[in-house]
């Protein structure tokens, strides 16, 4: 009974990582990662294993293909047997995943929340996202995975900071 619960909760975390590839829309998560074995390691597990309630993981590491999620603490909330919310906390919590071209996306924040009903991901607290040579920093990012809308704010002096590197120029000989 424990294994099916864990897989469903962790599959939601994997979806969260794929959603965070938003900072380079054509560069989605590696397409074959979902076909790879899912490995979950945790220092501890505490909670209810019934239909409703929270389960808390400590010292969590999840890997699946190129996906890696690290969090000091994760809370998975279930209602009527379905995962409704995943909360990752850390100093910082982090995730990374490659796209099909081998480009790595890395994201970290003090807190990452994924609401499965609305499919909204919120990163907060010293948010940093890197994709290739491009970077984003701020205090809060809200991403609606259904429509691709993103909102960001805060950070240094109450502002967000994006650095988008120019494409390398082709050299002609």
C-alpha positions in Angstrom: 0.0 0.0 0.0 2.9 2.4 0.7 4.5 2.1 -2.8 1.5 3.2 -4.9 1.0 6.3 -2.8 4.6 7.2 -3.0 4.7 6.8 -6.8 1.7 9.0 -7.3 3.0 11.7 -5.1 6.5 11.6 -6.7 5.1 11.6 -10.2 3.5 14.9 -9.3 6.9 16.2 -8.2 8.3 15.0 -11.6 5.6 17.0 -13.3 6.5 20.0 -11.2 10.1 19.8 -12.5 8.9 19.5 -16.1 6.7 22.6 -15.6 9.7 24.6 -14.4 11.3 24.3 -17.8 9.1 27.3 -18.6 12.0 29.7 -18.8 12.9 28.4 -22.3 9.5 27.3 -23.8 10.9 25.3 -26.7 13.3 23.5 -24.3 11.0 21.1 -22.5 12.0 18.3 -20.2 13.8 15.3 -21.6 11.0 13.3 -23.3 12.2 9.9 -22.2 12.6 10.8 -18.5 9.1 9.5 -17.6 10.1 6.1 -19.1 13.0 5.8 -16.6 12.9 4.2 -13.1 11.8 6.6 -10.4 14.1 6.6 -7.3 12.9 8.2 -4.0 15.2 8.5 -1.1 14.3 10.2 2.2 15.7 10.5 5.6 12.2 10.0 7.1 8.5 9.7 6.4 5.7 10.7 8.6 2.0 11.1 8.0 -1.3 9.4 7.3 -1.6 6.8 4.6 -5.3 7.1 4.3 -7.4 8.8 1.7 -7.0 12.3 3.1 -4.1 14.0 4.9 -0.5 15.1 4.7 2.6 13.0 4.4 5.9 14.6 5.2 9.3 13.5 3.8 12.6 14.8 5.2 15.9 14.9 3.5 14.3 14.0 0.2 16.1 13.2 -3.0 14.2 12.1 -6.1 15.7 11.1 -9.4 14.2 10.0 -12.6 16.3 10.1 -15.8 17.8 13.6 -15.9 15.4 14.9 -13.2 16.8 15.5 -9.7 14.8 17.1 -6.9 16.4 17.9 -3.5 14.5 19.2 -0.5 15.1 19.3 3.2 11.3 18.7 3.6 8.4 17.8 1.4 4.8 17.7 2.3 2.4 15.9 0.0 -1.3 16.6 0.6 -4.0 14.1 -0.5 -7.8 14.6 -0.8 -10.0 11.7 -1.8 -7.0 9.7 -2.6 -5.5 12.2 -5.0 -2.4 14.3 -4.6 -3.7 17.9 -4.5 -0.6 19.8 -3.3 3.1 19.3 -3.1 5.3 21.6 -0.9 9.1 21.5 -1.1 11.2 23.4 1.4 14.9 23.8 1.7 17.9 26.0 2.1 17.2 26.0 -0.8 15.0 23.3 -2.3 16.3 22.6 -5.8 15.5 20.7 -9.0 17.2 20.2 -12.3 16.4 18.5 -15.5 17.8 18.3 -19.0 15.8 18.8 -22.2 16.2 16.7 -25.3 19.1 18.8 -26.5 21.0 18.1 -23.3 20.5 21.7 -22.0 20.2 21.7 -18.2 17.6 23.7 -16.4 18.3 24.4 -12.7 15.8 26.0 -10.3 16.1 26.7 -6.6 14.0 28.5 -4.0 13.3 28.4 -0.3 9.9 27.1 -1.1 8.3 25.5 -4.1 4.5 24.8 -4.1 2.7 22.9 -6.8 -1.2 22.9 -6.8 -2.3 19.9 -8.9 -5.9 21.2 -9.2 -5.0 24.6 -10.7 -1.6 23.3 -12.1 0.1 26.4 -10.7 3.7 26.3 -9.5 4.9 29.0 -7.1 8.5 29.4 -6.2 9.3 31.8 -3.4 12.2 33.0 -1.4 15.5 33.8 -3.2 14.3 32.2 -6.5 17.0 31.4 -9.0 16.5 29.7 -12.4 19.2 29.0 -14.9 18.6 27.5 -18.4 21.7 27.4 -20.5 23.4 30.7 -20.1 20.2 32.6 -19.2 19.2 33.3 -15.6 16.3 34.6 -13.6 16.4 35.9 -10.0 13.6 37.3 -7.9 11.7 36.7 -4.7 8.6 35.1 -6.2 7.6 33.4 -9.4 4.1 32.1 -10.2 3.7 29.9 -13.3 0.3 28.7 -14.6 1.2 25.5 -16.5 -2.2 25.4 -18.2 -1.8 28.6 -20.2 2.0 29.4 -19.8 1.4 32.7 -18.0 4.2 33.7 -15.6 4.3 36.4 -12.9 7.5 37.4 -11.0 8.4 39.9 -8.5 10.5 41.0 -5.6 14.2 40.3 -5.1 17.0 42.8 -5.2 15.4 46.2 -4.4 11.9 44.8 -5.0 12.8 43.9 -8.6 13.3 40.8 -10.7 16.5 40.3 -12.6 16.7 38.5 -16.0 19.9 37.9 -17.9 19.4 36.7 -21.4 22.6 36.0 -23.3 22.8 36.8 -27.0 23.0 33.9 -29.4 26.6 33.2 -30.6 27.3 34.7 -34.0 28.2 32.4 -36.8 31.7 33.0 -38.0 32.3 32.9 -41.7 35.6 32.0 -43.2 
